[in-house]
Amino acid sequence: MSEEAGESRAGFILEICILLVAITAVVVLRVYFFQSSEIISQSMSPTFNVGDRFIYLRTQGVYQPQRGDVVSIQYDDTLMTGEELVKRVVGLPGEEIGIYNGHVYISGKRLEEPYLKEPMIGDAVAYRIPDGTIFVMGDNRNNSEDSRVWGPIPLASVLGRAKLLFWPLSRFRVL
């Protein structure tokens, strides 16, 4: 075998090894860390539109919520049992939340929400969010079933935090 043929074969084997490592890395990331999902309703408009696809970082069981996070949830007490839903974290465990004159108040302070589609209709009496739960709402408040209907969501129901809107390409952005 010539020296050139040996180098060619070694290069080919190296390329195959690199390809296998890359495929393995993608599979591991996909199975254990990232998941893609599709928006199925207008409840998160204008942040997401029906048909938008996004990637979320799987955080089930280890999620430390932050106000403003967009999360994918699967909560069996919703009217859409078994469906993955996408909502925004508005209230955190132990906080007092109230809705007055179309605005959300956390511990008596009005929450600034520049992502809302339009002013919210409706009020809700203030109450404390139980430990181990979060209060989630859609950005299209007047067309969203959320914690105002179901109550706070157990942290265990949060599948992950939205990180990247990837489809359609014209709306591609890091979240």
N, C-alpha and C positions, 0 to 999 in steps of 0.2 A: 504494500500500500504506500502510495506516495505521501510525502509530508503535507502537501496541499490538501489531499483527500482526508487525511487525519485531522487537520485543522478544521476543515469543513464539517466533518462529522462531530467533532467536539463542539463547534459553534452551534450546530443544530441541536445537540443534546442540551446545551446551556439554554438555548431559546425555549425548548420544551419545558425545562425545569422552571424557568422564569414564568412561562405561561401558566403552568400548574400552580405555582405559588400565588400568582395574581388571581386566578379563578378561586382558589381556596380562600384567599383573603376576602374577596367579594362575597362569597357564600357565607362566611363567618360573620361579616359585618351585617349582611342582610338578615340572617337568621337571629342573631343575638342583639344587634344594636339599632338597626334602622328598619323602618317599615314605610311603605308608600300607601296612600289612601286617596280617595276621590271625594270631592264635595258633592253631596246629593240634595242639598236644599239651599234656599236663599238666606238662611238664618245668620250667616257670617258675612253677608254682603255689606260693604264693598270690599272688605279684606279678601274674601274669596267669592268666586262665582260658581254656579252649578257647573260641574264638569272639570273644574280646576283639580289638578293633582299635586300633592305635596308629599314631602318626606318628613317623618317625625322620628325623633330619637326615642327609642324604647326606654321607658323609665319605670315601668310597673314595679311597684314594691320599694323603689328607692327615690321616688320623686319628692323634691322639696319645692313646693309651689312658690311662684313669685307672681304678684299681681301683674296683670297684663299679658301673661303667657297665653298662647293659643295651644290648647290641648286636644288630643283625641281621646275620647272616653267610650267605654262600653258599660252601660249601666242598665241593669235589667228592670228597674222600676220605671223607666221612661216609657212613653207610649210607643216608642219604636224599639221594643225589646230585641236585643241581640244586634242591633245596628251600631256601627261606629259613628259617633257624633263628634262634631268639632265645635268647641266653645272657647270663650275667653275667661280666664280666671279673674274674678272681680273681688271676691272676699276670701280671706284666709282664716284658718282655724283660730277660734277665740275672739275674733273681731265682731263688733256689732255692725250690722248692715241695715240700711233703711233706704227706701225709695220714695222721694217726695217731689212733687211738681216735675216729674219726668227726669229727675237726677238721682244718681246713686250717692249715698253718704256712708262713709266708713268711720265709725266712732265719732259721728257728728260732723265730719269734714267732707265737703263735696269732692267727689272723685272727678278729675278731669279726664275726659274720654274723647280725644280727637278722632278716633277711628270709627265713631258711630255714623250710621247712614243718615239718620234723622232724629229729631227729639223723640224721646220715649213717652208713650202714653201710659198712665197708670201710676199708682202709689202702692206701697207695701209698708206695713208696720215694722219698725225696727226690731230685730232679734239677734241674739248671739249665735255665731256659727260654731257648731260643736267641734271639739277636738277630733282630728282624724278625717275631717271633711273640708271641702272648699265650695264656694258659691260661684257657679259659672253662668255666663249669659252669652247669647249671640250678639254680634255687632249690629245686626238688623233687629233691634229690640222689639219692634212692632210686628215682626214676623218670625218669632223664635220661641220655641218651647225650651225652657231651661230651668235653672234652679228656682225661678219664680213659681214654676208649676210643680216640679218634683221635689224641691227642697235641696239642701246641700248634697253634694256628691262625695261618696267615700273616696279617699285617696287611692284605695286599691282599685277603683274603677278607671283611673287614669292610665291609659295605655302608653302615652308618650307626649312629648312637647314638639310642636311643629317647628321645623328648622328651615325648610327650603320649599318654595313654590317652584315647581319645574315644568308644569304644563298648564296652559299653552306657553310656548317659548316666549311669546310677546309679553307675558306677565312674569317671567322668570325673575325671582329675587330671593335673597336670604331674609328669613323672618326674624 
